[in-house]
Amino acid sequence: MTKDIFLNQFYTDLLLVKRDSKQTAITYKISAEEFLDWLATERIKLKDVSVQNLLYYLIKRQTDGCSELTIAKDISGIRALGDYLVRKGMWEENVALALDKPKAAKHLPKVLSVEQIDSLLGCIDTSTPSGKRDDALFELIYSCGLRISEACTLLLANVHLDEKLILVRGKGDKERIVPFGDRALEKILVYLNEVRPELVKGRNVPELFVNYRGQPISRKGVWKRFQELEALSGVEAKVHTLRHSFATHLLSGGADLRSLQELLGHSDLSTTTIYTHVTDRQLEDAHEKYFQ
């Protein structure tokens, strides 16, 4: 079996059997390929890999200048590869589980204030069809804490206007229900009544948000529109910053971590706790501003 065929089978297994997200599967496949290339260079057979071999490989990656985050991804990828090899009977045990991932420094997410959000979204020209769509799109991303991919793939059938709820398909095809407010409802209704019918022209397009051709809007298209808003407003941010801001504003308003975890679609509560550090920092900054 060639390396390419093996890697493609591994990739397919990650998607269909392990139910990993496409991005995770791609990352693990890249890590596995790097590792297999090193084994070939060192003339080590895959079936004979030991913990010592793995340690030597990671040391080489470090000396090549790889960051702790990259090393951590490599270890996750090799562990996933080991799991696959065990299930296929090529390894008796997953020796990669003996590896400890380095603890990468936590970088606090950038968060915008409510005023900055208003300034950013206030730059949308709602006199145009694309502006009305963008007004609904970015309001929904912020008010529901959506990932950009979730907004792009949100189905019209999963938007429940009367209940003000959306059914979101997140990472690993996990579904969650997220409420939205009156302001988002008003903007969605304008888009649905005045813009979307003219764009799709009677065609059956399942996705809620479409581009000027009436096709599902792409991540690249959303990024491009957001960059234009950045330039107009002078507010530096990324689309994902709206999700971070949603989470932080909810916590600041008294939401509990468990509820926030459900709304964000985090599988692990520890992922959600990073926002407590953001709010702690905001409290410290406010105290220093007024009391120092």
Secondary structure, DSSP 8 states (H G I E B T S, - for coil): --HHHHHHHHHHHHHHTS---HHHHHHHHHHHHHHHHHHHHHT--GGG--HHHHHHHHHHHHHTT--HHHHHHHHHHHHHHHHHHHHTTS-SS-GGGG---------------HHHHHHHHTTS-TTSHHHHHHHHHHHHHHHHT--HHHHHH-BGGGEETTTTEEEEE-GGG-EEEEE--HHHHHHHHHIIIIIHHHHHTT----BS-B-TTSSB--HHHHHHHHHHHHHHH-----HHHHHHHHHHHHHHTT--HHHHHHHHT-SSHHHHTHHHHHHHHHHHHHHHHHH-
